Amino acid sequence: MLQRDVTSAMTARNTGLPGRLLEDYKLEELLRSPYRFIRPEPSSEQQPALQWRHRVQYAVSHAINYFYSVDPEIRKEIPIQYVLEKWWPRKTDGFDSVLHYWDVKHKMIDELSLSIAANEDLQRPVILFEQWKTEVPSLAMDLSIIFQAVWQPEGWDQLLVQKYMVVHDANVVEAFQHMVSVFCWEAFGKLPGMIEIYCLLEGRKIRFMPGRQSLQRSMDYLRLIRDSLPRPQETASQRFTAKDKSRVHEEVDRWRAEGADSKKTWLV
């Protein structure tokens, strides 16, 4: 299934669509830190609050990438803590304290070990830490997603998409689910069979099984985000202004309140 659509998914076709690009990592940072966009603080004041999570996410991402790139038979003999150690921050700068540094490290080791044990039957990922891009003609926009780990388990004709997050954020989880659903539908012609999000610090695994009804809601969500972001002619740079970012949060909150009665298939 993937091989059939690799070209269309990874390359932008010249269809005359306007240049509206939504990138997952930019949207994630926007949703995680709304206060910075409504009332921006000097960069020197922002950095300490964000530094430790970014540094830990960097280590976790590299460890997962290395671990799942190894042959399945070999990785059974590799403890994840040894892999994580290679990229783990050597200094406690940016953490709340030395105790916080060690607490986070031990939690990452424990939760990664549990997730790897749960995925022991998965052999080789079909996508591993790759950035993919596809067009969504019905929304007149492009989507770009960094897929951490995507599998096609034995006996499945759909994909299992996994994301590893250091810290849980409900807005980020929701946005990722919507983006992945629409991306897979447009790029591969099928919804993913399951989306799994590991929130490591909280020890949570969130599962979502998309369907035709949830796909329509995902399309509506991305349309909302598209209409809330600045158009190219409205800004001289690609950076969102505080006003733009505040508008995204206001629109998402309103959209969520209006659809509060709709059902979701979330398994936690």
Order of alpha helices (4+ residues) and beta strands (2+ residues): alpha-beta-alpha-alpha-alpha-alpha-alpha-alpha-beta-beta-beta-alpha-beta-beta-alpha-alpha-beta
